[in-house]
């Protein structure tokens, strides 16, 4: 039997901790807890978690300090849970190295879907030869893209953009990250180039570009390519069986 994944929760709100502990334990995760920046950095080094759920407002500092410390030695997926919903806060966390950002209050179902999505990043990109999500298939070795079995012709730039998103499927990539990855330094402010190419990709890949199935916009922040294990799920907050929300009443 395989060992359960270890998830480290970094939060000082008792209500949130109780909920996360119960939800994660029920989903067969092993839970590790920390309530501050220094404790989180120390416990991460000692326990080597597989996933980290991190609040930003901690008693002894900003949660971004934890992200920056982790990124010096590990690529462990980090999911931010915070009441800070401003675009600037999301962008700062993602640029610092976080993999995803979920604003409190949040639904239990969405939390688990986000965890599954960011955990897929554990696979090394050099080992990835193929990406599949619903009808979308990307063959990295052949540089071939198909949708429902039909080959899609992409420009070199469109392919590079799709590849960058696919290698981090489920992870929000900021506009700055995508511009630097695909176009290189000096293009940080050229957001219109990114918008045009995203629009072109949607026109070629999506059954309905107005309601995209694969290329998801994170308003004001950037884009994500839907991860394979989220392909059949309804958009966030929809569906008749939507999970109840958890009220976050702290300042993180």
JOKA-V914946 format. One record per helix or strand. SS is the DSSP state (H for helix, E for strand). FROM is the first residue (numbers start at 1). LEN is the number of residues. If there is no record, write none. Layout:
BEGIN
[[SS | FROM | LEN] [SS | FROM | LEN]]
END
This chain:
BEGIN
[[E | 6 | 5] [H | 14 | 13] [E | 30 | 5] [H | 37 | 11] [E | 51 | 4] [E | 57 | 2] [E | 61 | 2] [H | 64 | 7] [E | 77 | 6] [H | 87 | 10] [E | 100 | 4] [E | 106 | 2] [H | 108 | 15] [H | 125 | 3] [E | 130 | 4] [E | 136 | 4] [E | 144 | 4] [E | 150 | 2] [H | 156 | 11] [E | 173 | 2] [H | 175 | 8] [H | 191 | 15] [H | 209 | 3] [E | 215 | 4] [E | 222 | 4] [H | 228 | 3] [E | 245 | 2]]
END
